[in-house]
Amino acid sequence: MIKGLGTDIVEVERMAKKVKKNSFLMEVFTIKEIEYCQLKKHPAQHYAARFAAKEAYMKAIGKGWSKEANFKEIEITKTKEGAPSILLSGNTLLSFTQLNYKHIFVSISHTTSMASSTVIITA
């Protein structure tokens, strides 16, 4: 059963400006996400896509940016097959499990100018 749906879109140029600030990077992204994005030819596209996925998750869970959904506790990873996935930790994971949610489905897409993501949460 679907319990939540969220979608978000981010301008890559806007994200490129934000990620120049180390404080923004450290507040929003995990070390693994930063390492992944920095290895890419156009890092801002990948940061924007991950930011969109985090925002989409927050919308899907219905909590917004709070102690139940913290940017650093929502890590965008890949499955062994290469599909995007979301790894939760800390209070964000605790909130997810307390709500008896079971699965997170995430789709990410980006172009040179825009990045988007959709998240579905099921029980």
Secondary structure as the mmCIF struct_conf table of DSSP 4:
data_model
#
loop_
_struct_conf.conf_type_id
_struct_conf.id
_struct_conf.beg_label_comp_id
_struct_conf.beg_label_asym_id
_struct_conf.beg_label_seq_id
_struct_conf.end_label_comp_id
_struct_conf.end_label_asym_id
_struct_conf.end_label_seq_id
STRN STRN1 ILE A 2 GLU A 11
HELX_RH_AL_P HELX_RH_AL_P1 VAL A 12 LYS A 18
TURN_TY1_P TURN_TY1_P1 VAL A 19 LYS A 20
BEND BEND1 LYS A 21 LYS A 21
HELX_RH_AL_P HELX_RH_AL_P2 ASN A 22 VAL A 28
HELX_RH_AL_P HELX_RH_AL_P3 ILE A 31 GLN A 38
TURN_TY1_P TURN_TY1_P2 LEU A 39 LEU A 39
BEND BEND2 LYS A 40 HIS A 42
HELX_RH_AL_P HELX_RH_AL_P4 PRO A 43 ILE A 61
TURN_TY1_P TURN_TY1_P3 GLY A 62 GLY A 62
BEND BEND3 TRP A 65 TRP A 65
STRN STRN2 SER A 66 SER A 66
TURN_TY1_P TURN_TY1_P4 LYS A 67 GLU A 68
STRN STRN3 ALA A 69 ALA A 69
HELX_RH_3T_P HELX_RH_3T_P1 PHE A 71 GLU A 73
STRN STRN4 ILE A 74 LYS A 78
TURN_TY1_P TURN_TY1_P5 LYS A 80 GLU A 81
BEND BEND4 GLY A 82 GLY A 82
STRN STRN5 PRO A 84 LEU A 88
HELX_RH_AL_P HELX_RH_AL_P5 GLY A 90 GLN A 98
TURN_TY1_P TURN_TY1_P6 LEU A 99 ASN A 100
STRN STRN6 HIS A 103 HIS A 110
BEND BEND5 THR A 112 SER A 113
STRN STRN7 MET A 114 THR A 122
#
